[in-house]
């Protein structure tokens, strides 16, 4: 599935935890998505997927979520896009 990254950002909070997001589109899906990332030490990541600008089709959302769960390369691409914006 073709994925287009629209924007990304990552920052450290006051305690050093990493907080970020990546906005992206998936080929054939009507609405864009935003995935948010959180990690206390930058090794294990919690994430949340949601529609970016406005709600869309629930079935497409579930397909997008399953795609990211099953495809480590796609997830890593979104995470790396956010990490690449981190200023030290």
FIGU-137320 format. One record per residue (C-alpha): residue number from 1; x, y, z. Coordinates in Angstrom, 3 decimals. Layout:
N
+------+----------+----------+----------+
: mifi :        u :        v :        w :
+------+----------+----------+----------+
:  NUM :        X :        Y :        Z :
...
+------+----------+----------+----------+
# end
This chain:
88
+------+----------+----------+----------+
: mifi :        u :        v :        w :
+------+----------+----------+----------+
:    1 :    0.000 :    0.000 :    0.000 :
:    2 :    1.480 :    3.355 :   -1.016 :
:    3 :    1.924 :    5.819 :    1.852 :
:    4 :    2.534 :    9.560 :    1.497 :
:    5 :    3.954 :   11.455 :    4.478 :
:    6 :    2.619 :   15.004 :    4.650 :
:    7 :    4.247 :   16.322 :    7.844 :
:    8 :    6.061 :   15.086 :   10.908 :
:    9 :    7.460 :   16.395 :   14.174 :
:   10 :    9.096 :   15.104 :   17.342 :
:   11 :   10.146 :   16.824 :   20.554 :
:   12 :   11.374 :   16.007 :   24.040 :
:   13 :    9.346 :   17.034 :   27.048 :
:   14 :   10.850 :   18.370 :   30.286 :
:   15 :   11.493 :   14.852 :   31.605 :
:   16 :   13.173 :   13.677 :   28.391 :
:   17 :   10.254 :   11.632 :   27.040 :
:   18 :    9.744 :   11.776 :   23.290 :
:   19 :    6.427 :   13.042 :   21.891 :
:   20 :    5.741 :   13.190 :   18.181 :
:   21 :    3.350 :   12.791 :   15.304 :
:   22 :    3.263 :   12.038 :   11.605 :
:   23 :    0.465 :   13.022 :    9.236 :
:   24 :    0.092 :   10.716 :    6.248 :
:   25 :   -2.210 :    9.443 :    3.524 :
:   26 :   -2.744 :    5.919 :    2.263 :
:   27 :   -3.432 :    5.184 :   -1.387 :
:   28 :   -7.135 :    4.633 :   -1.981 :
:   29 :   -8.258 :    6.089 :    1.367 :
:   30 :  -10.479 :    9.165 :    1.289 :
:   31 :   -9.159 :   10.824 :    4.477 :
:   32 :   -5.691 :   11.356 :    5.894 :
:   33 :   -4.402 :    9.970 :    9.180 :
:   34 :   -2.278 :   11.159 :   12.055 :
:   35 :   -0.251 :    8.825 :   14.206 :
:   36 :    1.067 :   10.120 :   17.525 :
:   37 :    4.077 :    8.588 :   19.261 :
:   38 :    5.249 :    8.527 :   22.876 :
:   39 :    8.322 :    6.937 :   24.438 :
:   40 :    9.952 :    7.531 :   27.807 :
:   41 :   13.406 :    6.403 :   26.611 :
:   42 :   13.154 :    6.139 :   22.821 :
:   43 :   13.123 :    2.342 :   22.711 :
:   44 :    9.558 :    1.141 :   23.234 :
:   45 :    6.854 :    3.229 :   21.590 :
:   46 :    3.220 :    3.800 :   22.438 :
:   47 :    1.178 :    5.146 :   19.567 :
:   48 :   -2.314 :    6.245 :   18.674 :
:   49 :   -3.805 :    6.380 :   15.202 :
:   50 :   -6.644 :    8.712 :   14.301 :
:   51 :   -8.030 :   10.657 :   11.355 :
:   52 :   -6.103 :   13.851 :   10.714 :
:   53 :   -8.451 :   16.688 :    9.802 :
:   54 :  -11.894 :   15.122 :    9.938 :
:   55 :  -13.474 :   11.753 :   10.530 :
:   56 :  -13.752 :    9.293 :    7.702 :
:   57 :  -14.845 :    5.770 :    6.925 :
:   58 :  -14.455 :    3.416 :    9.906 :
:   59 :  -13.700 :    0.456 :    7.651 :
:   60 :  -10.823 :    2.326 :    6.000 :
:   61 :   -9.544 :    3.308 :    9.458 :
:   62 :   -9.528 :   -0.314 :   10.600 :
:   63 :   -7.654 :   -1.312 :    7.436 :
:   64 :   -5.060 :    1.417 :    8.081 :
:   65 :   -4.631 :    0.293 :   11.686 :
:   66 :   -4.234 :   -3.360 :   10.658 :
:   67 :   -1.735 :   -2.340 :    7.964 :
:   68 :    0.477 :   -0.589 :   10.523 :
:   69 :    0.161 :   -3.469 :   12.999 :
:   70 :    1.254 :   -5.997 :   10.392 :
:   71 :    3.841 :   -3.958 :    8.520 :
:   72 :    6.831 :   -2.984 :   10.662 :
:   73 :    8.477 :   -1.179 :    7.736 :
:   74 :    5.480 :    1.123 :    7.300 :
:   75 :    5.318 :    1.855 :   11.046 :
:   76 :    9.077 :    2.489 :   11.140 :
:   77 :    8.820 :    4.846 :    8.170 :
:   78 :    6.257 :    6.968 :   10.037 :
:   79 :    8.284 :    6.904 :   13.260 :
:   80 :   11.535 :    7.709 :   11.450 :
:   81 :    9.917 :   10.671 :    9.703 :
:   82 :    9.057 :   12.109 :   13.130 :
:   83 :   12.450 :   11.244 :   14.653 :
:   84 :   14.251 :   12.947 :   11.756 :
:   85 :   12.756 :   16.279 :   12.881 :
:   86 :   14.068 :   15.986 :   16.462 :
:   87 :   16.569 :   18.698 :   17.344 :
:   88 :   19.114 :   17.735 :   19.931 :
+------+----------+----------+----------+
# end
